[in-house]
Amino acid sequence: MARQAFVKFLEEHDQITIAVEGRRSERTIANPVWFVLHEGSLWLLPVRGSRTEWYRNLLVSPRIKIQTGREELNALARTVDDPKTVKLVVEWFKEKYTSTEIARYYTGLDVAVEVPNVL
């Protein structure tokens, strides 16, 4: 039942909260983020690209907690810096959130993050 609620939330909302471990502090750091679901994976686009702190933390420790309302999922994230894949993820984000919104909030679109097998 919890998994169904998790998936339903992802399908109905545009924002989730992720929590990662700080690379220096080792404290849990939570951030609200936009996401895209594609073929069973959850994709994230760091707002400042590879300069985004939570992305840099994932490079050291790929553990991520995804929070959707009252549901949580602990997973391992995969950082992606392949330009073709990042470009594809950016296009998915533009389809979901519009090109204007992506241009307004996102800079340095040089990396993405995949959380595989979420669905």
Buried (B, 14 or more C-beta within 10 A) or exposed (E): EEEEEBBEBBEEEEEBBBBBBBBEEEEEBEBEBBBBBBEEBBBBBBBBBBEBBBBBBBEEBBBBBBBBEEBEBEBEBBBBEEEEBBEBBBEBBBEBBEEEBBEEEBEEBBBBBBBEEBE
